[in-house]
Amino acid sequence: MTTDFDLSAYLARVGLEPQTTGRPRLDQLQQAQIRTIPFENILPFLGRVPETGPADVFAKLVPGRCGGFCFELNTLFAEALTALDFSFRPVMARVRMGAERGGARTHLAFVVDLDGDEWLADTGFGGQGPALPLRLAETGEQTAGGKTYRIHKDDAEGEQVLEVRLDGDWFPLYGFDRVPVKPGDIEAATFVCALSPRQSFRNTLKAFRRTETGTVSFLDGRARWTGKGDEREEKLCSARELISFMHEDMGLAYPEENLTAAWDRLQDLHTQQAG
């Protein structure tokens, strides 16, 4: 943990008070951060590599009231876990998203040791990620945030694989092992995710936040709200509408010029794809 991490400010940002301990606390922490600090890729979409140093991440996500992608979100989460005396280790995962095996290690998550059990904790995988930590020793189904998950061992790849049930089938999200993770690994993976044309973050604008009753999300011009059995989708038609959505629905405090630049680039991409 860095000396710049202010636990009181973090807990205020995610709407928690330091009361519960143990497993309930871990559940509350992951759920609260996912609900209040959105997964989003505005900086990579604009061609910028986000800073992943703990002090920089804290400044952006807590007083700056922005979101980020996995390396930012889970760097902040790690600081909170440390401040609250959880025992954990980082793992670098290979994203599968339906494939039989993953590619490079481009996702950060954590294995938390708690009361003799290990839990997969992750605030940075966006819409398909679990809303609550999952027990690693459990090979059957686990439910979190209205979705059903399982974790199974892929002996051929030497990984444990997180899967979500979609339309009745199991969909692999990512696989991970226990190779030690160093700060340089995170820095390199951040660079690849932010700038590589093979990664979605450079050419797809996305945002996701859970709410108490559902989700709010955005993908390449379309906003979507779910909750209490209701679902609606809306195509945003101007930079002003994007700014309003990101500020009011996502709760992001990016300057208007950043969001206008993101809108302009999104329109350029749409024009290129149409041509």
ABEGO torsion letter per residue (X at the ends): XBAABBAAAAAAAAGBBBABBEAAAAAAAAAAAAAABBBBAAAAAAGBBBBABAAAAAAAABAAGBBEBAAAAAAAAAAAAAAAGBBBBBBBBBBAGGBABBBBBABBBBBBBBGGBBBBBBAAAEAABBABBBBAABABBBBBGGBBBBBBBBAAAGBBBBBBBBGGBBBBABBBBABBBBAAAAAAAAAAAAABAABAAAABBBBBBBBAABBBBBBGGBBBBBEGGBBBBBBBABAAAAAAAAAAAAGBABBAAAAAAAAAAAAAAAAAAAX
